[in-house]
Structures are given as C-alpha cells and as structure tokens.
Amino acid sequence: MARILDKATSQPRRRFNLATAFTIRRSPARSRLATIRITIPVLNAQPNRVELVATVGVRGVTGIAQILFRIFRDGIEIFNTQQGIESTGSEENYAVTFQAIDRNVRSGSHVYTVTAENRTANTRADVVGPISFSGLAVKTRT
C-alpha cells in the first residue's frame, strides 16, 4: 500500500470567464498558469512518485493555435504536451486536462509550475478558466 507524503492544490481561476481572459504568450515566451509546493520528507520517503494533474480552460480566438503545456520542477522541465485549439467557426472553448508522474523525487521542498505557450504564428488563444493544478506525493514499493 502506498503512503501519502504530501499533497498540494492550486486553483487560481474557478470558472470560465471571458471578462478575465488573458492571451497565451507566443513561444519562446510562456504564460505561467499555476504553482504548487510539494515536500518530500528526509526519512523513509524512497521510492516515491509525485502525481500531477492540471486542467486549463482555453478559448481559440484566431486560427488554429498549437498550445504547448509544460510542467517544471524547481525550474527544470519534467513534462510537456501539446494541444491544438481551434477558433471561430468551429470549436472555440476547451478544458484541457493532463497528468504527469515525477518519480523518485529527492527529499526537500519542490516547486512545481505549469505553463502554456502558443507555438503557432498568427494565431491567438486565451486562457478563460478554470485553472486547477494539484500534486500528490506518495511513497511506493518500487
């Protein structure tokens, strides 16, 4: 049986809201969406895994944007995924959810950050909410 080491959540936006939308920055710039802190104890915490789940509400504004979502641990990228976001005349609103697993994290306090960036020129996609990001650290058997 796994033992819970730590848990953290962040929900900077609780709902879809066009009035508070912001444009996802064009690569190589990034838009920071959410940050959490997970602490791995010094004693009896190996092996372990940190299970990370993010959901981001995105709206296509122009063209078909390719949005690259990244997760960083202490400033080092540990995961990424890309999602196409269509705009007017088709699908416009998306709730993009993804999961990452970070294995055998060293003891100490770690900052996890989720970001988004638009990789396609002459397109636009906005974050419209909700945004949620959570992490669960567990000790595993192997």
N, C-alpha and C positions, 0 to 999 in steps of 0.2 A: 504494500500500500504506500502511496506517495504521501509525503508530509509537506504541508504548506509552510513555506519560508517567509513569504511576504506577498502583499497584494497592493496594487495602486490603480486608481482610475482618474481620468480627467474628462470633463465634458464642457469644453468652452462654449459650445452652442447646443442648445437643447432641441431646437426645432428648425424647420425650413422657414427662411425669412428673406425675401428679396430686398427688403429695406436695409439689411445689414450685410449684404453680399460684398465680397471683395474678389478682385481678379487674381487668378493664379499667375504668378510671375513666369516669364519666359526663361527657359534654360539658357545659360547655366545658373541663373538666379533661382532661388527657391522660396516658397511661402511656407513658413513654419505654422503647423496646424495645432499640435498639442504636445505636451511634455509630461512625463511621469518619472518618479524616482522609485527604484526597487533596491532594497538592501538584502544582500546575501550574508548570513551570519558567518563568523570566522570558524566556529566549531561545528562539525558534523553536518555539513551542507553539500558535500560532494558525493556522487554526481548529482547534477541538478539541471533543470531547464526552466526558462522563463517563457511563458506562453503570452504572446502579444496579439491583441485584436484591435483593429481600427475600423471605424465607419465614418465616411465623409460624404456629405450631401453636395453634389456638384451640378451646375447648370451650364449647358452649352449655349454660347452666345453667338459666335460666328464660326463657320466652317466645322471641320471635324478635328478637334484638338486631341492630341495624344498626351495624356497626363501621366507622368512618372511619379509614383508614390514611393518614398524611401523611409526606412526606419534606421535610426542611428543609435548606437550605444556609446555614450561618452564621446560623441563626435565622430565615431567610426561607423561607416555604413555596414549594416549587417543583413539588410533585406531590401529588395525593391520589386515592384510590379508596375505594369503599365496598363492603362485603360483608355480606350477611345471614347470620346464624349461628342455626340452629335449635337447639332443646334437646330435653329428654326426650320420648320417644315418636316421634322422628324421627331425622334426622341429628344427631349431637352433636359429633363431632370433625372438625376441618378443618385442612388445611395450606394456608394462603392464600399464594400467590406472586404477586408483581407486579414489574414492571420500569418504570423511568423513565430518560429520557435528558436530561441537562443539557448544553446546547450553549454553546460559546464562553465557557467559564468563564475569568475573568481570572487572571493569574498570582498565585501565592501559595499559602498553606496554607488549606484549606477543611474545615470540619467538617460532615459530613452526618449527620443524625439521622432515624431512623424512629420514629414514634409511633402509638398507637392510642387511640381514644376511642369510647365507646358513645353513640350518638345517640338511643337509644330508651328512654323512661322505663319503669320497672317490668320491666326485663329484666336479665339478667346473662350475661356471657360472660367466661371466664377464659383467660389465656394459659397453656398447658400444655406448650409446647415442641414441637419445637425452634424456636429463633430463629436466623436467619442473615441477614447483611447484607453485601453486597460491592459494591465500586466499581472500575471500570476506566476510567482516563483515557487517551484516545488522541488523537493529532494526526490530523486528517483533511485531505483535499484541498480540500473545500468546506464 
